[in-house]
């Protein structure tokens, strides 16, 4: 376990050093670099959110197939986890 954490720490330090070298050796201005980093960060966040939504829908569908349908229970909507046809009260 100690070796794993040593590797993980080394990888983090290496990634930080590599990112620093790339950021400081780029021919762009500071504002362009910050905008580029911000755009990439927002893109990665959106990609993660989309993947999480898709996985949640797949898990709800699997839950309906394996648990609720065989038990004769109403199926749950894959977008909000409520029984199909039930309105969301806001």
C-alpha positions, 0 to 999 in steps of 0.5 A, a space after each residue: 500500500 505504501 508503494 501505491 501512495 508513493 507512486 500516486 504522490 510521484 505522479 501528482 508531482 510529475 503532473 504539476 511540474 509538466 503542467 507548469 512547464 507547458 503553461 510557462 513555455 506557451 507563446 500565448 499571453 496570460 489572458 489567452 492562456 487563462 481563457 484556454 485553461 478555463 475553456 478546457 476545464 469547463 469542457 471537462 466538467 460538462 463531459 463529466 456531467 453528461 457521462 454522469 447523467 447517462 450512467 444514472 439513466 442506465 442504472 435506473 433502467 437496470 434497476 427497473 429491469 432487475 428489481 421493480 418489473 419482476 416484483 410487479 412494482 411501478 417502473 421508475 423514470 430514468 430522469 428523476 427516479 420517480 414512478 413513471 407518470 408521477 408529476 414532479 411537484 415544485 
